[in-house]
């Protein structure tokens, strides 16, 4: 079953305010959407091909893309616990 068909069925099943949240589709350019997500400080996004069929396990049709910042720090000292490697 195609993604859009699954979404339509789920929208009819999931009541607003329940414990399960239904994600909002954001069609468009993935790079532009990710830029907005990154700027907003959101954890990331899941990108899905519209024509993909659901199957369990990993697939290149559904990708989770994390947003993270890389920062540099100077280490002034390290305290080592006895019996543990550095």
C-alpha positions in Angstrom: 0.0 0.0 0.0 1.4 3.4 -1.0 2.4 6.0 1.6 -0.4 8.4 0.7 -3.0 5.7 1.0 -1.7 4.6 4.4 -1.7 8.3 5.6 -5.4 8.7 4.5 -6.4 5.5 6.4 -4.5 6.5 9.6 -6.0 10.0 9.6 -9.4 8.4 9.7 -8.4 6.1 12.6 -6.4 8.4 14.9 -8.4 10.8 17.0 -6.9 14.2 17.8 -5.6 14.4 21.4 -5.0 10.6 21.7 -1.7 9.2 22.9 -0.6 8.6 19.4 0.4 11.6 17.3 0.0 11.7 13.6 2.9 13.4 11.8 2.3 16.2 9.4 3.3 15.7 5.8 5.6 18.3 4.4 6.0 17.7 0.7 8.6 19.7 -1.1 12.4 20.0 -1.4 13.9 17.9 1.3 17.1 20.0 1.6 15.0 23.2 2.1 12.8 21.5 4.7 15.8 20.1 6.5 17.3 23.6 6.6 14.2 24.9 8.4 14.2 22.0 10.8 17.9 22.6 11.6 17.4 26.3 12.1 14.4 25.6 14.5 16.6 23.3 16.6 14.4 20.2 16.0 16.0 16.8 16.4 15.6 15.8 12.7 13.2 14.4 10.2 12.0 11.2 8.6 12.0 11.4 4.8 9.8 8.9 2.9 9.3 8.3 -0.8 5.6 8.8 -1.7 5.5 5.7 -3.9 7.1 3.5 -1.2 5.3 0.4 0.1 5.5 -0.4 3.8 7.8 -3.2 4.8 9.5 -4.0 8.1 13.2 -3.5 8.5 15.6 -0.9 7.0 15.1 0.6 3.6 16.4 3.5 1.5 12.8 4.5 0.9 12.5 5.8 4.5 15.4 7.8 5.9 15.8 9.3 9.4 18.0 12.4 9.1 19.4 13.8 12.4 20.2 17.5 12.9 23.1 18.1 15.2 25.7 20.8 15.9 29.5 20.2 16.1 31.3 22.3 18.6 34.9 22.4 19.8 36.0 22.5 23.4 39.3 22.7 25.2 39.9 20.1 27.8 41.5 21.5 30.9 41.8 18.3 32.8 40.5 14.8 33.2 39.7 12.9 36.3 40.0 9.1 35.9 38.1 6.5 37.8 40.2 3.8 39.4 40.3 0.6 37.4 38.8 2.1 34.3 40.8 2.8 31.0 41.3 6.3 29.8 
